[in-house]
Every structure is written in structure tokens, then in C-alpha cells.
Amino acid sequence: MSDSEEVRSAVPSGRATIKESAPAKINLFLHVGDKRADGFHPVQSLAVFTQLSDVLTLDAAADLSLTIGGPFAGGLAAEADNLVLRAARALCEQGGNGGARLALTKNLPVASGIGGGSADAAAALRGLKRLWNVQKDDAALRDIAAGLGSDIPACVLSKPCFMEGRGEVLRAVPSLPRIPMLLVNPCVAVPTRDVFAALQSRTGVEMALPTGGFRDMAELIVFLQATRNDLSAPARGLQPVIGEVLGALAAQQGALLVRMSGSGATCFGVFTDSGACVRAAQELRKAAPGWWIAPTFTAECG
């Protein structure tokens, strides 16, 4: 990936530095339907966003450029065309002026089932809308995002939501308890395309989704126990260590629900409280020092 891409532009004046968080997206469940004529699989999912995030810093500039740092920057070194730059070009075509200096701090594992690249692209759309003063409402911004990737509209919203269609049909969840959550990634690659290619058993997308929110954790857990992640079995077949992660999480005191997110390999445990979550993180770090282990909370609904 080149560090910069030149685009014709005049430098906007008087614009302050903008920072946008790109929070990790967790699929609390993920049901998949049969492949559509357009090649996409319809899905149903409940997506939440955590306090863990990448961070995108944006400044006015004559040209469009992107630099990447942070603990997981190396995972993007081989990318020929980062989604952040693709998002910037897409917004430029919709009224942006084309110039910005972007700096991405990559705190989240790459290609790990928690929407990292999608969240980064969404942060670029939100931040550049402000930097360039693009007159687009949120719905229009999500329409642009849908042309870039199925997960990106949800990441533009970055609030708890039910996802349908190929992921671009969203319905906000009005109330959801704050969830203590432990994310664990065994630091292995699981290409999404390979996971879908190995998918054999599908729940389908006919489940009647709740029309309201969830009053408390007990109500949420009861709902989630009737769901699953359809991509978990094929992902475990490709990388059996995912099963080890799920087993290790399930063995921790206070774990209420354990599941894989997205197409993997990140798994999560929902815990009774933050103390149990932190203690589980400490235990797993001792047992598996090579894994990425991060306790967090889900972000607020509002």
C-alpha cells in the first residue's frame, strides 16, 4: 500500500484536527441465508460496538494521504488499496473536496471478525463529512457506505442495531444493557471468503426479530440463547484453535455467553460484571500469552 495518493484539491482554511473513533463491531449472533443471485448471502444479526477502537485523525491538506501506525499497522502493509482511501474517494465523488491528511492508529487486529476495516472506512466517511462540510444526512452516508462493503453502514451508525439484507438494512435497538465483554483473538487468519465457501449449515433469515430493546442482561441472554453464529463451525474447521478459544472463555467464572464474532477469529465472552471480565482476562493471558485478549464494555445506545 502506498502511503499517499494525490488528488486535486484546494486546502480548506481554518479547519481544526478531527478525530474519529472506529469501534470494534461484535455480532452477538449471525444467521446466514442461501446465496442470492447477486452473490451475497442475506444475514440477520445483532451488532453492538465496544469501547475498544481504532482511531482516525483527519487534517485539511491539498492532497489525500494516509499513514498507518499502532500495534496492528503491520497487518495492513500488504494492502494495495486501503478501505479508508476508498471511502475518501467515494465521498469525494459525492461533494467532498478531495484533500485530507489521514492518520490511522490501528489498535484492533486485522481481518478478525470485528469489523476493523469497515469501522475505519466508516470513521473516514464521518470525519471527512465534517472536514469537507459535505451536505449529506446520515442515511445518505450509509448509502455511500453500502457501496463499499456490507458491514460499513452499521459501522457508520456505530450503535446497537439489527442487521438484515446483506448487512446494509439496519434497525436501531432502542435499549440494551451495557455489556461487560472479553474479546479474544488467537492471532490466526481466517479469510471471510474461505469461511463462506466452507459453510454447510445455515439457520436462514426468517427469524422474527424483536421490535423493541432489551430491558436487562437476563432478557438479552435468553434471546441470544435461541440464536447462533452460522459461521462458527466452518471457521473452526479452518482454524481449530478457535474452538480452543471458545472453550477457554466458557471455562471462566462469570461467563454468561461465549461465541465467535463475524467470520472470526475473534471470540467474545459476555460476563456477569466487569470484575469477572478482568479476572478472566488475567487468567487467559497467563494460559495463552500469544493471544490478543482485551476486556471492554459495549458502547451506549444513545
Residue frames relative to the residue before (quaternion, step in Angstrom):
aa qw qx qy qz dx dy dz
M 1.0000 0.0000 0.0000 0.0000 0.00 0.00 0.00
S 0.3834 -0.7047 0.5419 0.2503 3.57 -0.89 0.87
D 0.5320 -0.6569 0.4351 0.3099 3.56 -1.12 0.66
S 0.8146 0.1035 -0.0524 0.5683 3.58 1.12 -0.40
E 0.1425 -0.7537 0.6362 0.0823 3.49 -1.33 0.43
E 0.3045 -0.7818 0.5166 0.1710 3.56 -0.61 1.08
V 0.0053 0.7645 -0.6429 0.0465 3.52 -1.02 0.95
R 0.5358 -0.6240 0.4547 0.3419 3.59 -0.99 0.79
S 0.2527 0.7666 -0.5589 0.1898 3.56 -0.89 0.90
A 0.2985 -0.6638 0.6369 0.2542 3.48 -1.36 0.30
V 0.4960 -0.6664 0.4639 0.3078 3.57 -1.06 0.73
P 0.3693 -0.7036 0.5507 0.2555 3.63 -0.72 0.96
S 0.3182 -0.7646 0.5297 0.1833 3.59 -0.98 0.73
G 0.8357 0.2780 -0.1770 0.4393 3.52 -1.24 0.54
R 0.4986 0.6533 -0.4406 0.3611 3.61 1.12 0.35
A 0.3518 -0.7372 0.5394 0.2046 3.56 -0.81 0.99
T 0.6299 -0.5093 0.4212 0.4080 3.53 -1.30 0.31
I 0.1878 -0.7701 0.6043 0.0808 3.56 -1.01 0.92
K 0.1027 -0.7730 0.6227 0.0650 3.55 -1.04 0.81
E 0.0672 -0.7857 0.6150 0.0032 3.53 -0.94 0.97
S 0.3356 -0.7120 0.5804 0.2088 3.56 -0.93 0.92
A 0.1639 -0.7521 0.6313 0.0946 3.54 -1.18 0.67
P 0.1139 -0.8667 0.4817 0.0617 3.59 0.39 1.24
A 0.5767 -0.5795 0.4591 0.3476 3.51 -1.22 0.63
K 0.2542 -0.7510 0.5949 0.1323 3.55 -1.02 0.91
I 0.1136 -0.7898 0.6017 0.0360 3.56 -0.84 1.03
N 0.2671 -0.7307 0.6073 0.1611 3.56 -0.91 0.96
L 0.2900 -0.7764 0.5348 0.1647 3.58 -0.35 1.22
F 0.7454 -0.0809 -0.0315 0.6609 3.54 1.29 -0.38
L 0.0864 -0.7900 0.6058 0.0382 3.57 -1.23 0.42
H 0.0358 -0.7870 0.6154 -0.0265 3.55 -0.49 1.27
V 0.1938 -0.7953 0.5718 0.0547 3.55 -0.99 0.92
G 0.2543 -0.7566 0.5852 0.1430 3.55 -1.09 0.79
D 0.7051 -0.4357 0.3365 0.4469 3.56 -1.31 -0.07
K 0.6128 -0.5788 0.3930 0.3675 3.55 -1.10 0.71
R 0.3892 -0.7223 0.5315 0.2104 3.55 -0.99 0.92
A 0.6997 -0.4620 0.3411 0.4250 3.55 -1.32 0.17
D 0.6832 0.4819 -0.2898 0.4657 3.60 1.13 -0.61
G 0.6132 -0.5913 0.3350 0.4027 3.59 1.29 0.13
F 0.6170 0.5368 -0.3476 0.4586 3.59 1.26 -0.18
H 0.3661 -0.6827 0.5817 0.2480 3.54 -1.27 0.50
P 0.3836 -0.6796 0.5588 0.2808 3.62 -0.90 0.79
V 0.1237 -0.8000 0.5855 0.0423 3.55 -1.11 0.68
Q 0.1201 -0.7000 0.6846 0.1639 3.46 -1.47 0.12
S 0.1314 0.7979 -0.5727 0.1349 3.56 -0.84 0.97
L 0.2442 -0.6918 0.6473 0.2067 3.50 -1.34 0.38
A 0.1038 -0.8172 0.5669 0.0075 3.55 -0.47 1.25
V 0.0364 -0.7605 0.6478 0.0255 3.54 -1.08 0.82
F 0.3105 -0.7505 0.5616 0.1578 3.55 -1.27 0.44
T 0.3249 -0.7857 0.5069 0.1422 3.54 -0.96 0.91
Q 0.6217 -0.5281 0.4280 0.3891 3.51 -1.37 0.10
L 0.5655 0.5529 -0.3918 0.4702 3.60 1.24 -0.19
S 0.1258 0.8174 -0.5471 0.1290 3.58 -0.81 0.92
D 0.4343 -0.5518 0.6160 0.3571 3.45 -1.47 0.12
V 0.2394 -0.7556 0.5879 0.1619 3.59 -1.27 0.26
L 0.1346 -0.7768 0.6126 0.0557 3.56 -0.90 0.99
T 0.1410 -0.7736 0.6157 0.0512 3.55 -0.83 1.08
L 0.0974 -0.8156 0.5703 -0.0050 3.57 -0.83 1.04
D 0.0016 -0.7741 0.6326 -0.0245 3.55 -1.02 0.95
A 0.5566 -0.5849 0.4677 0.3597 3.56 -1.18 0.54
A 0.1035 0.7771 -0.6133 0.0963 3.57 -1.08 0.79
A 0.6090 -0.5629 0.4097 0.3800 3.56 -1.26 0.29
D 0.7855 0.2164 -0.0927 0.5724 3.56 1.08 -0.78
L 0.5013 -0.6216 0.5072 0.3241 3.53 -1.33 0.19
S 0.1188 0.7950 -0.5850 0.1081 3.57 -0.73 1.05
L 0.1286 -0.7807 0.6090 0.0556 3.54 -1.22 0.57
T 0.0289 -0.7512 0.6591 0.0205 3.52 -1.01 0.92
I 0.1854 -0.7954 0.5729 0.0691 3.56 -1.06 0.75
G 0.0380 0.7766 -0.6266 0.0533 3.53 -0.94 1.00
G 0.5033 0.6622 -0.4673 0.2997 3.55 -1.27 -0.24
P 0.7235 -0.4973 0.2732 0.3933 3.58 -1.23 0.37
F 0.7705 0.3168 -0.1852 0.5212 3.62 1.10 -0.53
A 0.2728 0.7857 -0.5113 0.2164 3.60 1.17 0.48
G 0.6195 0.5841 -0.3451 0.3949 3.57 1.01 -0.77
G 0.6153 0.5774 -0.3459 0.4103 3.57 1.11 -0.56
L 0.7025 0.4370 -0.2611 0.4974 3.57 1.26 -0.32
A 0.4154 0.7579 -0.4396 0.2446 3.57 1.28 -0.12
A 0.7217 0.4504 -0.2529 0.4608 3.59 1.05 -0.72
E 0.5012 0.6687 -0.4314 0.3400 3.61 1.22 -0.10
A 0.3779 -0.7405 0.5128 0.2145 3.55 -0.82 1.00
D 0.8087 0.0552 0.0199 0.5853 3.60 1.07 -0.69
N 0.2544 -0.8098 0.5125 0.1295 3.56 -0.03 1.32
L 0.5850 -0.6069 0.4198 0.3366 3.56 -1.10 0.77
V 0.5749 0.5829 -0.3843 0.4266 3.60 1.11 -0.57
L 0.6808 0.4686 -0.2869 0.4844 3.59 0.91 -0.88
R 0.6314 0.5224 -0.3397 0.4616 3.59 1.01 -0.73
A 0.6369 0.5140 -0.3241 0.4744 3.59 1.03 -0.76
A 0.6428 0.5250 -0.3242 0.4540 3.58 0.98 -0.83
R 0.6699 0.4879 -0.3095 0.4662 3.58 0.91 -0.84
A 0.6339 0.5340 -0.3332 0.4495 3.58 1.02 -0.79
L 0.6794 0.4675 -0.2966 0.4816 3.59 0.95 -0.81
C 0.5862 0.5737 -0.3629 0.4421 3.58 1.11 -0.67
E 0.6614 0.5066 -0.3033 0.4625 3.57 1.02 -0.78
Q 0.7093 0.4258 -0.2428 0.5066 3.58 1.26 -0.38
G 0.7962 -0.3239 0.1502 0.4884 3.58 1.13 0.54
G 0.5090 0.6344 -0.4384 0.3825 3.58 1.21 0.04
N 0.5038 -0.6857 0.4305 0.3010 3.57 -1.14 0.51
G 0.5665 -0.6853 0.3334 0.3133 3.58 1.27 0.00
G 0.7285 0.4163 -0.2533 0.4814 3.61 1.15 -0.30
A 0.2828 0.7362 -0.5829 0.1956 3.57 -0.91 0.92
R 0.2690 -0.7119 0.6212 0.1868 3.52 -1.20 0.63
L 0.0941 -0.8215 0.5620 -0.0191 3.55 -0.45 1.29
A 0.0320 -0.7775 0.6281 0.0064 3.56 -1.01 0.85
L 0.1385 -0.8103 0.5688 0.0274 3.56 -0.55 1.22
T 0.1633 -0.7461 0.6387 0.0928 3.56 -0.87 1.01
K 0.1923 -0.8263 0.5266 0.0545 3.53 -0.33 1.33
N 0.0432 -0.8323 0.5515 -0.0364 3.55 -0.14 1.36
L 0.7022 0.4563 -0.2453 0.4884 3.59 1.22 -0.51
P 0.5740 -0.5854 0.4341 0.3734 3.60 -1.06 0.64
V 0.4619 -0.6887 0.4990 0.2517 3.55 -1.13 0.77
A 0.8551 0.0675 -0.0636 0.5100 3.58 -1.14 0.76
S 0.4286 0.7455 -0.3962 0.3217 3.54 0.93 0.96
G 0.6185 -0.5959 0.3446 0.3790 3.60 1.19 0.31
I 0.6627 0.4750 -0.3207 0.4820 3.59 1.23 0.25
G 0.6089 -0.6450 0.3263 0.3268 3.54 1.14 0.70
G 0.2183 0.8321 -0.4956 0.1200 3.60 1.14 0.43
G 0.7128 0.4337 -0.2599 0.4861 3.58 0.74 -1.01
S 0.6396 0.5172 -0.3207 0.4696 3.56 1.03 -0.77
A 0.6496 0.5107 -0.3120 0.4689 3.58 0.98 -0.84
D 0.6335 0.5267 -0.3297 0.4610 3.59 1.03 -0.76
A 0.6569 0.4985 -0.3076 0.4746 3.58 0.96 -0.87
A 0.6429 0.5198 -0.3193 0.4632 3.58 1.00 -0.81
A 0.6343 0.5199 -0.3255 0.4705 3.57 1.02 -0.79
A 0.6247 0.5305 -0.3364 0.4637 3.57 1.05 -0.73
L 0.6548 0.5063 -0.3176 0.4626 3.60 0.92 -0.84
R 0.6768 0.4861 -0.3010 0.4637 3.59 0.88 -0.89
G 0.7077 0.4784 -0.2697 0.4444 3.54 0.85 -1.01
L 0.6831 0.4771 -0.2927 0.4691 3.58 0.95 -0.84
K 0.5539 0.5783 -0.3973 0.4482 3.58 1.14 -0.52
R 0.6857 0.4652 -0.2723 0.4891 3.58 0.98 -0.85
L 0.6755 0.5108 -0.3022 0.4375 3.56 0.87 -0.97
W 0.7663 0.3547 -0.1773 0.5055 3.57 0.95 -0.91
N 0.3509 -0.7540 0.4833 0.2734 3.59 1.32 -0.08
V 0.1790 0.7970 -0.5449 0.1895 3.55 0.89 1.02
Q 0.3347 -0.7671 0.5200 0.1708 3.55 -0.76 1.05
K 0.3558 0.6892 -0.5405 0.3260 3.54 0.31 1.35
D 0.3595 -0.7122 0.5480 0.2515 3.57 -0.95 0.80
D 0.7322 -0.4437 0.2799 0.4343 3.57 -1.29 0.18
A 0.6324 0.5350 -0.3395 0.4456 3.59 1.02 -0.78
A 0.6540 0.5026 -0.3121 0.4715 3.59 0.98 -0.82
L 0.6318 0.5256 -0.3337 0.4618 3.57 1.04 -0.74
R 0.6609 0.4903 -0.3116 0.4751 3.60 1.01 -0.75
D 0.5893 0.5520 -0.3684 0.4607 3.59 1.13 -0.54
I 0.6321 0.5046 -0.3234 0.4912 3.59 1.00 -0.80
A 0.6526 0.5340 -0.3076 0.4409 3.56 0.95 -0.93
A 0.6337 0.5545 -0.3361 0.4219 3.60 1.00 -0.80
G 0.6467 0.5183 -0.3191 0.4596 3.58 1.13 -0.55
L 0.6737 0.4943 -0.2825 0.4712 3.57 1.29 -0.29
G 0.7793 -0.2207 0.1729 0.5605 3.57 1.10 -0.64
S 0.6179 -0.6145 0.3564 0.3371 3.55 -1.06 0.78
D 0.7161 0.4536 -0.2571 0.4641 3.61 1.03 -0.74
I 0.5619 0.6724 -0.3832 0.2920 3.58 1.13 -0.53
P 0.6093 0.5408 -0.3912 0.4282 3.69 0.92 -0.59
A 0.6479 0.5044 -0.3253 0.4690 3.61 0.94 -0.79
C 0.6669 0.4961 -0.2992 0.4687 3.56 1.04 -0.78
V 0.5638 0.5495 -0.3914 0.4765 3.61 1.16 -0.45
L 0.6639 0.4909 -0.2902 0.4837 3.57 0.98 -0.88
S 0.0136 -0.8535 0.5170 0.0634 3.59 0.94 -1.00
K 0.5836 0.4937 -0.4097 0.4978 3.56 0.99 0.92
P 0.6543 -0.5082 0.3527 0.4349 3.62 -1.11 0.46
C 0.1492 0.7993 -0.5643 0.1433 3.55 -0.81 0.99
F 0.4054 -0.6299 0.5929 0.2956 3.50 -1.33 0.41
M 0.1950 -0.7754 0.5948 0.0828 3.54 -0.97 0.95
E 0.0468 0.7748 -0.6296 0.0338 3.57 -0.99 0.87
G 0.6154 0.4809 -0.4313 0.4516 3.59 -1.29 -0.08
R 0.7039 -0.3444 0.2908 0.5489 3.57 -0.76 -1.00
G 0.7365 -0.3431 0.1846 0.5530 3.53 1.38 0.28
E 0.6406 0.5738 -0.3067 0.4078 3.56 1.26 -0.41
V 0.6182 0.5072 -0.3507 0.4874 3.60 1.25 -0.25
L 0.0349 -0.8519 0.5183 -0.0666 3.56 -0.33 1.31
R 0.0157 -0.7552 0.6543 0.0348 3.51 -1.23 0.63
A 0.4049 -0.7413 0.4836 0.2295 3.55 -0.54 1.19
V 0.3291 -0.7037 0.5943 0.2082 3.56 -1.14 0.70
P 0.3705 -0.7960 0.4280 0.2142 3.61 -0.38 1.17
S 0.8073 0.0495 -0.0230 0.5876 3.59 1.09 -0.57
L 0.0948 0.7658 -0.6240 0.1231 3.53 -1.02 0.94
P 0.4630 -0.6701 0.4831 0.3213 3.62 -0.86 0.79
R 0.5252 -0.5889 0.5009 0.3556 3.56 -1.20 0.51
I 0.2087 -0.8372 0.5021 0.0581 3.55 -0.56 1.19
P 0.2873 -0.7077 0.6141 0.1988 3.62 -0.76 1.00
M 0.0219 0.8306 -0.5453 0.1107 3.54 -0.61 1.16
L 0.1791 -0.7613 0.6146 0.1029 3.56 -1.05 0.80
L 0.1754 -0.7800 0.5958 0.0757 3.55 -0.73 1.12
V 0.0111 -0.7917 0.6098 -0.0353 3.56 -0.95 0.94
N 0.0043 -0.7792 0.6262 -0.0282 3.54 -0.86 1.03
P 0.3544 -0.7723 0.4868 0.2022 3.62 -0.68 1.03
C 0.4764 -0.7106 0.4101 0.3161 3.57 1.33 0.29
V 0.4977 0.5774 -0.4795 0.4348 3.52 0.84 1.10
A 0.4537 -0.6843 0.5041 0.2679 3.56 -1.17 0.61
V 0.0045 -0.7624 0.6471 -0.0090 3.55 -1.05 0.87
P 0.2364 -0.8029 0.5268 0.1482 3.63 0.03 1.20
T 0.5231 -0.6683 0.4331 0.3036 3.57 -0.79 1.05
R 0.6311 0.5477 -0.3347 0.4355 3.57 0.97 -0.84
D 0.6668 0.4999 -0.3022 0.4628 3.58 0.96 -0.84
V 0.6285 0.5364 -0.3357 0.4523 3.58 1.04 -0.77
F 0.6748 0.4736 -0.2977 0.4814 3.59 0.88 -0.90
A 0.6279 0.5406 -0.3423 0.4431 3.60 1.02 -0.72
A 0.7196 0.4307 -0.2406 0.4886 3.59 1.11 -0.68
L 0.4665 0.7020 -0.4311 0.3223 3.59 1.30 -0.11
Q 0.0739 -0.8140 0.5761 0.0110 3.58 -0.80 1.03
S 0.7825 0.2696 -0.1393 0.5437 3.59 0.89 -0.89
R 0.0516 -0.8105 0.5833 -0.0159 3.58 -0.68 1.13
T 0.4277 -0.6832 0.5306 0.2623 3.55 -1.01 0.81
G 0.3868 -0.7011 0.4991 0.3312 3.56 1.07 -0.77
V 0.4385 -0.7174 0.4979 0.2125 3.54 -1.32 0.21
E 0.4397 0.7057 -0.4463 0.3309 3.58 1.10 0.69
M 0.3953 0.7308 -0.4796 0.2822 3.59 1.23 0.10
A 0.3953 -0.6930 0.5470 0.2534 3.60 -0.99 0.84
L 0.2386 -0.8031 0.5340 0.1139 3.57 -0.39 1.23
P 0.5782 -0.5861 0.4281 0.3728 3.61 -1.06 0.66
T 0.3906 -0.7279 0.5149 0.2291 3.57 -1.05 0.72
G 0.7344 0.3607 -0.2251 0.5290 3.59 1.20 -0.38
G 0.6408 -0.5044 0.3951 0.4230 3.52 -1.18 -0.62
F 0.5245 -0.5979 0.5007 0.3415 3.54 -1.31 -0.44
R 0.4167 -0.7566 0.4491 0.2288 3.56 -0.61 1.14
D 0.8086 -0.0449 0.0769 0.5816 3.58 0.96 -0.81
M 0.7280 -0.4364 0.3013 0.4346 3.54 -1.33 0.12
A 0.6250 0.5540 -0.3510 0.4234 3.59 0.95 -0.80
E 0.6662 0.4930 -0.3032 0.4703 3.58 0.92 -0.87
L 0.6456 0.5201 -0.3200 0.4585 3.57 0.99 -0.80
I 0.6741 0.4999 -0.3029 0.4515 3.59 0.87 -0.94
V 0.6156 0.5380 -0.3492 0.4578 3.60 0.99 -0.76
F 0.6546 0.4973 -0.3116 0.4766 3.58 0.94 -0.85
L 0.7078 0.4808 -0.2835 0.4329 3.59 0.77 -1.00
Q 0.6043 0.5739 -0.3634 0.4164 3.61 1.09 -0.57
A 0.6623 0.4676 -0.3066 0.4987 3.59 1.23 -0.30
T 0.6650 0.4599 -0.2879 0.5133 3.60 1.31 0.18
R 0.1232 -0.7752 0.6087 0.1159 3.55 -1.31 -0.08
N 0.4104 -0.6209 0.5711 0.3463 3.54 -1.33 -0.19
D 0.3550 -0.7716 0.4908 0.1942 3.60 -0.39 1.23
L 0.6781 0.5111 -0.2961 0.4373 3.59 1.13 -0.56
S 0.4758 0.7028 -0.4316 0.3056 3.57 1.24 -0.19
A 0.6750 0.5072 -0.3108 0.4365 3.61 0.83 -0.94
P 0.6966 0.4358 -0.3149 0.4751 3.66 0.74 -0.82
A 0.6234 0.5339 -0.3530 0.4492 3.61 1.03 -0.66
R 0.6511 0.4984 -0.3142 0.4784 3.60 1.00 -0.80
G 0.6163 0.5414 -0.3524 0.4503 3.58 1.08 -0.62
L 0.6857 0.4640 -0.2741 0.4894 3.56 1.06 -0.73
Q 0.7894 0.0768 -0.0122 0.6089 3.58 1.06 -0.80
P 0.2473 -0.8209 0.4958 0.1380 3.62 0.08 1.26
V 0.5360 0.6316 -0.4120 0.3795 3.60 1.15 -0.42
I 0.5366 0.6092 -0.4124 0.4135 3.62 1.17 -0.43
G 0.6292 0.5253 -0.3275 0.4699 3.58 1.04 -0.73
E 0.6259 0.5296 -0.3323 0.4663 3.57 1.09 -0.71
V 0.6367 0.5228 -0.3226 0.4661 3.56 1.00 -0.81
L 0.6639 0.5025 -0.3081 0.4602 3.58 0.88 -0.92
G 0.6582 0.5056 -0.3084 0.4648 3.58 0.98 -0.79
A 0.6515 0.5142 -0.3132 0.4616 3.56 0.99 -0.84
L 0.6520 0.5023 -0.3153 0.4725 3.59 0.99 -0.78
A 0.6666 0.5214 -0.3013 0.4393 3.58 0.91 -0.93
A 0.6588 0.5252 -0.3043 0.4445 3.58 1.14 -0.61
Q 0.5730 0.6163 -0.3812 0.3829 3.60 1.21 -0.24
Q 0.5282 -0.6342 0.4679 0.3159 3.54 -1.05 0.82
G 0.7939 0.3003 -0.2334 0.4745 3.56 -0.92 0.93
A 0.4972 0.6502 -0.4402 0.3690 3.60 1.24 0.00
L 0.2092 -0.8020 0.5523 0.0891 3.58 -0.71 1.11
L 0.7863 -0.0148 0.0531 0.6153 3.57 1.10 -0.73
V 0.0712 -0.7858 0.6143 0.0084 3.56 -0.97 0.92
R 0.1559 0.7952 -0.5638 0.1597 3.57 -0.80 0.98
M 0.4578 -0.6212 0.5462 0.3260 3.55 -1.33 0.22
S 0.3276 -0.7350 0.5570 0.2056 3.58 -1.13 0.63
G 0.8499 0.0882 -0.0716 0.5146 3.56 -1.05 0.79
S 0.7445 -0.3384 0.2882 0.4982 3.54 -0.92 -0.98
G 0.6063 -0.5992 0.3331 0.4030 3.58 1.28 0.33
A 0.6248 0.0100 -0.7129 -0.3181 1.45 -2.47 0.00
T 0.4290 0.7050 -0.4775 0.3015 3.62 1.20 0.11
C 0.1216 -0.7622 0.6338 0.0512 3.53 -1.02 0.93
F 0.1641 -0.7907 0.5813 0.0992 3.55 -1.21 0.41
G 0.1870 -0.7320 0.6392 0.1437 3.48 -1.33 0.47
V 0.2578 -0.7148 0.6281 0.1674 3.56 -1.02 0.86
F 0.1373 -0.8330 0.5356 0.0217 3.56 -0.69 1.15
T 0.6633 -0.5312 0.3639 0.3815 3.53 -1.29 0.47
D 0.7933 -0.0925 0.0981 0.5937 3.58 0.99 -0.80
S 0.6956 -0.4937 0.3213 0.4112 3.56 -1.29 0.26
G 0.6087 0.5655 -0.3601 0.4243 3.59 1.06 -0.66
A 0.6586 0.4932 -0.3026 0.4811 3.57 0.93 -0.88
C 0.6321 0.5426 -0.3245 0.4481 3.56 1.04 -0.79
V 0.6792 0.4811 -0.2878 0.4737 3.59 0.89 -0.93
R 0.6493 0.5094 -0.3271 0.4603 3.59 0.95 -0.81
A 0.6337 0.5180 -0.3331 0.4680 3.58 1.00 -0.75
A 0.6284 0.5309 -0.3361 0.4586 3.58 1.00 -0.78
Q 0.6526 0.5164 -0.3161 0.4556 3.57 0.94 -0.85
E 0.6614 0.5055 -0.3062 0.4617 3.57 0.94 -0.87
L 0.6964 0.4735 -0.2866 0.4568 3.58 0.86 -0.91
R 0.6135 0.5427 -0.3596 0.4469 3.61 1.04 -0.61
K 0.6429 0.4977 -0.3203 0.4862 3.57 1.08 -0.67
A 0.7138 0.4649 -0.2571 0.4564 3.57 0.94 -0.88
A 0.8084 0.1082 -0.0148 0.5784 3.61 1.04 -0.75
P 0.0950 -0.8580 0.5027 0.0453 3.60 0.43 1.19
G 0.6487 0.5332 -0.3237 0.4359 3.60 1.19 -0.33
W 0.5950 0.5702 -0.3701 0.4287 3.58 1.24 -0.11
W 0.4248 -0.6335 0.5720 0.3018 3.56 -1.30 0.45
I 0.0125 0.8132 -0.5740 0.0952 3.56 -0.55 1.22
A 0.0868 0.8304 -0.5322 0.1400 3.56 -0.50 1.20
P 0.2186 -0.7589 0.5984 0.1346 3.61 -0.56 1.12
T 0.0770 0.7974 -0.5918 0.0893 3.56 -1.05 0.75
F 0.3363 -0.6714 0.5986 0.2789 3.51 -1.41 -0.20
T 0.4925 -0.5858 0.5233 0.3748 3.54 -1.25 0.26
A 0.5321 -0.6244 0.4725 0.3221 3.53 -1.23 0.59
E 0.6475 -0.5356 0.3825 0.3841 3.54 -1.27 0.35
C 0.5757 -0.6006 0.4376 0.3411 3.57 -1.23 0.48
G 0.6581 0.6104 -0.3060 0.3174 3.55 0.94 -0.96
